[in-house]
Amino acid sequence: MLDYRKLKVWQKAHEFALEIYKISSAFPQNEIYGLVSQMKRAAVSIPSNISEGCGRLGNGELKQFLSVSMGSANEIEYQLFLACDLGYVSQNDYKRLNSDIKEIRKMLGGYIKKINKS
């Protein structure tokens, strides 16, 4: 079993989830059960699936959970774009968070490749 807290990708994903919680707290009240809820779930799914995969017995299962994390990263990337277009997220925050999620996706892809080679 791997200690997921030592993985840089998990650390980055955890920080990203915290940022999504902070930024979405300023969204309109009518989005609390819509976009806010979806964004929080997608953001939390990334580090959650990394940690769950690290608790599994084999690399195949770890790879599967990393793949789910990648899907959630793609999902939140769109949701950020939508939130920006709706005026809920500033251009500066969008650029920063979009850069963060792209880095997380790149890190996940690299980790998946590493697993494929082992």
Backbone as a ProteinNet text record, in pm:
[ID]
protein_1_A
[PRIMARY]
MLDYRKLKVWQKAHEFALEIYKISSAFPQNEIYGLVSQMKRAAVSIPSNISEGCGRLGNGELKQFLSVSMGSANEIEYQLFLACDLGYVSQNDYKRLNSDIKEIRKMLGGYIKKINKS
[TERTIARY]
83	0	88	49.6	122.1	63.4	148.3	99.6	67.4	-59.8	-102.7	-62.8	-50.7	-17.3	122.7	206.2	342.2	349.1	242.1	239.6	214.9	300.8	286.2	153.2	109.1	-17.1	-134.2	-130.1	-236.3	-232.6	-114.1	-99.5	-156.1	-120.8	-168.7	-321.4	-374.7	-519.1	-593.5	-535.6	-597.4	-604.6	-495.1	-492.9	-594.6	-606.8	-703.2	-846.3	-876.4	-1010.2	-1040.7	-943	-962	-993.4	-923.4	-946.9	-1087.1	-1132.8	-1268.9	-1371.9	-1351.6	-1443.1	-1445.2	-1327.7	-1319.7	-1387.9	-1354.1	-1404.1	-1554	-1601.8	-1744.1	-1833.4	-1776.1	-1857.2	-1915.6	-1858.3	-1908.4	-2009.2	-2039	-2135.4	-2275	-2365.1	-2502.9	-2568.8	-2656	-2724.6	-2802.4	-2856.7	-2935.4	-2849.3	-2716.6	-2627.3	-2578.4	-2623.4	-2573.4	-2596.8	-2710.4	-2739.9	-2712.3	-2663.6	-2632.2	-2482.5	-2433.2	-2292.8	-2197.8	-2230.2	-2142.3	-2126.4	-2237.7	-2233.5	-2153	-2174.3	-2101.6	-1952	-1916.9	-1775.6	-1706.6	-1773.1	-1714.2	-1695.4	-1795.3	-1784.8	-1672.7	-1662	-1556.8	-1418.7	-1405.5	-1275.9	-1233.3	-1326.8	-1296	-1269.3	-1330.9	-1312.9	-1168.2	-1097.8	-960.5	-870.3	-852	-765.7	-826.8	-959.3	-1024.2	-992.2	-999	-970.3	-821.7	-736.2	-593.1	-570	-628.9	-609	-671	-787.6	-849.3	-765.6	-715.5	-630.9	-504.4	-448.5	-327.4	-354.1	-478.5	-514.1	-547.3	-545.3	-574.6	-449.1	-465.9	-355.1	-264.4	-314.3	-231.1	-228.2	-131.4	-117.1	-234.6	-297.9	-413.5	-526.7	-553.3	-658.9	-618.5	-493.5	-445.8	-464.4	-427.4	-442.1	-588.6	-678.3	-821.4	-867.7	-826.7	-868.2	-802.5	-680.3	-615.7	-690.3	-741.3	-820.4	-949.7	-1012.6	-1132.8	-1096.8	-981.5	-934.7	-916.4	-861.9	-841.5	-975.9	-1074.7	-1208.3	-1266.2	-1248.2	-1297.1	-1223.3	-1094.3	-1015.9	-1069.7	-1104.9	-1163.8	-1299.3	-1375.8	-1507.7	-1495.3	-1407.7	-1393.5	-1334.6	-1254.7	-1200.7	-1314.9	-1412.3	-1527.7	-1611.1	-1633.6	-1716.4	-1655.9	-1524.1	-1457.6	-1481.5	-1472.8	-1498.4	-1640.6	-1736.3	-1876.3	-1893.3	-1833.7	-1845	-1786.7	-1679.3	-1619.4	-1712.8	-1767.1	-1860.1	-1986.1	-2027.7	-2144.9	-2111.8	-1984.4	-1942.6	-1925.7	-1922.7	-1907.3	-1760.8	-1671.4	-1527.5	-1460.7	-1370.6	-1299.2	-1203.8	-1164.8	-1069.4	-938.3	-891.9	-766.4	-776.4	-884.9	-903.4	-919.7	-992.9	-1009.9	-875.1	-792.8	-661.9	-575.5	-575.6	-496	-544.1	-675.6	-730.6	-722.5	-740.8	-729.6	-585.7	-490.3	-349.8	-323	-380.3	-363.3	-420.4	-541.1	-603.2	-529.4	-475.5	-395.5	-268.8	-209.3	-90.3	-124.9	-237.8	-282	-305	-370.5	-393.1	-261.2	-166.5	-34.7	33.5	24.9	84.3	16.2	-115.9	-188.4	-147	-137.8	-95.8	43.4	133.6	268.5	270.4	188.2	181.7	123.4	22.3	-37.3	66.2	142.3	248	352.3	387.6	486.3	435.6	307.4	247.7	247.1	217.3	213.9	350.7	457.9	592.5	637.9	573.9	620.2	552.4
-118	0	125.1	219.4	346	448.3	536.1	647.7	761.7	777.1	875.3	1017.6	1046.8	1183.1	1225.9	1129.1	1160.5	1188.7	1159	1179.5	1326.8	1384.5	1525.1	1549.4	1454.3	1470.7	1475.4	1394.5	1399.5	1533	1579	1707.2	1822	1822.8	1927.7	1919.1	1798.2	1778.9	1819.6	1792.5	1831.4	1983.8	2050.9	2197.8	2255.4	2191	2234.5	2222.7	2111	2091.1	2199.8	2233.1	2339.5	2472.5	2499.9	2623.2	2627	2513.7	2507.2	2534.6	2480.3	2508	2656.9	2719	2861.6	2946.7	2922.8	3008.9	2989.5	2867.7	2841.7	2894.8	2928.3	2982.6	3119.4	3184.9	3316.5	3306.9	3186.9	3170.2	3207.4	3238.9	3270.7	3155.7	3190.2	3091	2989.5	3034	2941	2833.9	2844.5	2742.8	2641.1	2655	2569.4	2420.5	2387	2246.9	2213.6	2309.5	2288.7	2286.1	2392.9	2399.3	2387.7	2450	2442.6	2298	2227.9	2088	2002	2021.3	1943.1	1972.1	2099.9	2136.5	2078.6	2085.1	2029.6	1878.6	1810.7	1664.8	1626.7	1697.5	1666.1	1694.5	1808	1844.4	1745.2	1704.7	1610	1470.2	1438	1307.5	1282.8	1387.2	1369.4	1312.8	1382.9	1325.1	1201.8	1194.8	1078.4	950.6	956.5	837.9	802.7	903.4	874.6	798.6	847	781	641.6	626.4	493.8	396.1	442.6	356	312.8	401.1	368.3	263.4	248.8	149.7	13.6	4	-123.7	-208.5	-331.1	-426	-425.2	-387.4	-397.8	-272.3	-269	-154	-139	-249.3	-242.6	-163.5	-190.5	-117.4	28.7	52.2	189.2	267.4	205.2	270.6	303.8	214.5	237	359.4	371.4	485	615	607	725.5	770.9	675.6	707.3	780.4	737.5	805.7	948.3	963.4	1096.9	1184.5	1127.7	1202.6	1248.5	1161.4	1199.6	1313.8	1309	1416.6	1547	1537.7	1656.9	1719.9	1638.4	1690.4	1755.3	1692.8	1745.7	1883.7	1898.4	2027.1	2132.5	2090.6	2187.3	2255.7	2177.5	2237.8	2322.1	2271.8	2344.1	2479.9	2487.4	2616.4	2711.1	2656.4	2734.7	2791.2	2706.7	2748.2	2855.7	2834.2	2930.7	3066	3064	3188.4	3257.1	3181.1	3238.6	3294.9	3234.9	3283	3402.7	3435.3	3548.7	3516.2	3387.1	3346.4	3342	3329.6	3321.5	3428.8	3504.1	3607.8	3544	3620.5	3571	3529.1	3608.1	3574.9	3444	3426.2	3300.9	3184.2	3206.8	3101	3058	3153.5	3120.5	3043.8	3087.7	3021.1	2878.3	2863.3	2730.6	2639	2694.4	2614.4	2564.4	2649.6	2608.6	2497.1	2510.1	2407.2	2273.2	2274.9	2148	2085	2166	2110.3	2044.3	2104.5	2045.4	1913.7	1910.5	1786.9	1678.1	1712	1612.9	1560.8	1650.1	1610	1515.5	1547.6	1462.6	1325.8	1325	1197.2	1113.8	1179	1108	1048.1	1123.9	1073.9	955.5	961.8	852	726.3	744.1	630.7	567.2	649.2	595.7	519.2	570.3	504.4	366.8	359.3	231.1	134.7	184	98.7	36.1	108	58.1	-44.3	-43.6	-135.9	-270.4
0	0	0	-80.9	-89.8	7	58.9	139.7	43.5	13.7	-85.7	-48.8	80.8	124.1	82.9	47.4	2.9	-146.9	-219.1	-363.8	-395.5	-479.4	-517.2	-588.5	-668.9	-740.7	-643	-538.1	-438.1	-364.8	-326.1	-256	-339.9	-467.9	-558.4	-573.7	-586.7	-602	-474.7	-359.8	-233.2	-222.8	-255	-252.7	-351.3	-467.9	-568.2	-513.8	-447.9	-391.7	-287.6	-205.1	-106.8	-175.9	-286.3	-362	-421.8	-471.5	-527.9	-418.9	-300.3	-190.3	-157.6	-155.5	-122.5	-229.1	-354	-461.5	-484.2	-467.9	-493.9	-381.9	-268	-158.1	-193.8	-295.7	-338.2	-453.4	-499.7	-608.2	-558.7	-651.1	-611.2	-535.5	-443.8	-360.5	-445	-558.1	-641.4	-707.6	-699.3	-756.7	-653.6	-528.8	-422	-450.8	-511.8	-542	-688.7	-762.8	-903.6	-925.7	-984	-1022.7	-903.8	-792.7	-674.2	-629.8	-620.1	-576.9	-673.9	-802.9	-903.1	-898.9	-884.3	-880.6	-757.5	-644.9	-522.3	-534.6	-586.9	-602	-696.9	-809.3	-906	-847.2	-777.7	-719.8	-611.4	-527	-419.4	-475.4	-586.4	-648.8	-690.8	-728.4	-776.7	-666.9	-554.5	-450.7	-383.5	-379	-318	-394.2	-526.1	-605.6	-605.2	-596	-581.3	-451.4	-342.6	-213.6	-211.5	-271.3	-274.6	-356.3	-470.6	-553	-481.4	-400.4	-324.9	-217.8	-178.3	-77.8	-136.4	-266.7	-332.5	-342.6	-381.9	-376.6	-498.5	-613.1	-732.1	-815.6	-906.5	-994.8	-1090.6	-1126.3	-1215.6	-1153.3	-1027.1	-957.4	-936.4	-901.6	-885.1	-1014.6	-1125.5	-1255.9	-1284	-1249.3	-1269.9	-1190.8	-1066.5	-984.3	-1031.2	-1080.6	-1137.6	-1262.9	-1337.9	-1457.1	-1418.9	-1310.4	-1262.2	-1219.4	-1153.2	-1115.2	-1237.5	-1343.2	-1467.4	-1524.3	-1521.1	-1567.8	-1486.3	-1356.1	-1269.8	-1296.7	-1327.3	-1361.6	-1489.9	-1587.4	-1710.9	-1683.2	-1595.7	-1561	-1496	-1399	-1330.1	-1422.6	-1518.8	-1614.7	-1690	-1733.9	-1801.9	-1705.6	-1586.7	-1491	-1456.8	-1449.8	-1428	-1545.3	-1666	-1787	-1783.6	-1749.8	-1739.8	-1632.3	-1516.4	-1406.8	-1446.8	-1522.6	-1570.5	-1669.2	-1763.4	-1861.1	-1795.1	-1685.7	-1612.4	-1522.8	-1511.8	-1430.5	-1282.8	-1248.1	-1108.3	-1065.7	-1164.9	-1140.3	-1225.5	-1165.8	-1241.1	-1342.2	-1441.8	-1542	-1476	-1379.9	-1311.5	-1235.2	-1160.6	-1087.4	-1184	-1292.4	-1391.3	-1447.9	-1487.3	-1545.2	-1445.5	-1321.4	-1217.5	-1193.2	-1174.6	-1146.9	-1268.5	-1386.6	-1508.5	-1525.3	-1494.7	-1499.4	-1398	-1279.4	-1176.3	-1220.8	-1279.2	-1317.5	-1434.3	-1523.7	-1633.5	-1579.4	-1478.1	-1416.9	-1347.9	-1280	-1214.6	-1318.3	-1429.1	-1535.1	-1590.8	-1609.2	-1659.3	-1559.7	-1432.4	-1328.6	-1324	-1334.8	-1337.5	-1457.6	-1573.7	-1694.5	-1679.5	-1618.4	-1596.2	-1500.7	-1398.3	-1302	-1366.4	-1449.6	-1520.5	-1613.7	-1684.9	-1771.6	-1692.6	-1577.4	-1490.7	-1448.4	-1414.6	-1374.1	-1492	-1611	-1729.7	-1758.7	-1725.2	-1750.5	-1647.4	-1530	-1425.5	-1433.2
[MASK]
++++++++++++++++++++++++++++++++++++++++++++++++++++++++++++++++++++++++++++++++++++++++++++++++++++++++++++++++++++++

